[in-house]
């Protein structure tokens, strides 16, 4: 059985968590991008919060209103664990470029485009949001 495609809300949540977790992994390297991730979250807090709320609503449909928060927490932990050992095909320098580029992006569209590229299990370092 094929997995259901990710909603826009889930893509944005996964993108945020991927950047957060990989940023933590890279913070002790010369390619520390914690400041870039901070600018990304500051610039896109409205989109990220809206995505989290929408994802909670989606989860309430299958887990009930009371279970939606627990389901979102479990999903968030699963997402974070997926990047615990780093990004599958990008290194810290490339992720720093991504975070810096996304911190300058406007609106949800470029974030969704980046998510489509960056959340894939394989890819190329030639991605749209590298600067």
N, C-alpha and C positions, 0 to 999 in steps of 0.2 A: 504494500500500500504506500502510495506517495504521501509525503508530508504536505500539509496545506501550505500554500505560499504565505510568506510573512506579510502582515499588514504594515502599512506605513508607520504606525505607532510602534510596532515591535522593531522595525528596522532602525528607527531613531533611538529607541531604548538600547538596542544592541550596539549601535555605533557609539553611543555615549559610554556604555560600560566597557566596550573594547578599548576606547581611548583612555579611560580611567585606569583600567587594570594594566594595560601595557605601559602607560605613563608611570605607574608605580614601579614596574619592573625596570624601566629605563632611567629612573631618577638618580641612580648611582653611577651612571655612565656619562661620557662627554656629550651625549645626545639627550640629556635630561630635557623633557618637554612639559614639565609640570606647569610652568608659567603659560605656555601656549594652550594647554588643556584648560587652565583657569580662564583664559581669555575666551576660549571656545564656549565654555559653560556660561560665562557672564553674558556673552553676546547672544546666545541661543537659549537662555533659560526659559523664555516663554514657549518656544517650540518643544523643548525637552519636557517641560511640565505638562503641556497639552498632550504630548505623546504618552506620557506616563498615565495621565487621567484616561485617555482613550483606551490604552491597553488594559487598564483596570476595568473599564466598562466591557471590553471584549471578554475578559476573563470572567466577569460576573455572569455572562450568558451561559457559561459552562460550569462554573463553580459556585454560583449563587453570590448574592451581594456580600454575605459574611465571609465567604471563602476567597473572594477576589484579591484581597490584600495578601493573604497567605500564598495564594497562587502566584501573585506578582513577586513576592519575596523569593519563592522557590525558583521561579523563572530567572530572576535577577542573579541569584547565586549560581545557577546553571550557566548563565551567560558569562559571569565572571570567571568561573572555573575553566571555561573553554579557552580563556586567554591567560590562565595562570602560568603557563610555560612560555608565553609570548605569542605574537601573531604568527600564523602558519607560514607566511611567506614575505613579511616585511620586517626589516630590522629597525632598531631604535632611530637611526638617522632618517630613514624613510618615514617612519611614524611621526617624527618631529616635523617633517615637511608637511605631512597631512594635517596635523593638529594646527600648525601655523596657518595653512591655507584655509582650513575650515573656520578658524577664528575670524577670518576676514570675510567669509561668505555671508550673504544676506538671504534670509528666508529659509524655508524648509526644503525647497527643491534641490539646491546643491548638496544638502545633507543627505537627502534620499539617493541622489545619484552616487555620492561617495559611498553610502552604505551598500548599494548594489555591487560596487566594485570591491570594497574592503572586507565585507563579511563573507565573501566567497572563500572556500577552503583552499583554493589555489588561484594564482593570478600572476601578474607581472608588475614589477616596480614602476612601470610607466602608467601611472594613474592620474586621473584628472585633477586632483587637488594638491599635487606637489608643486611647490614654488621654487 
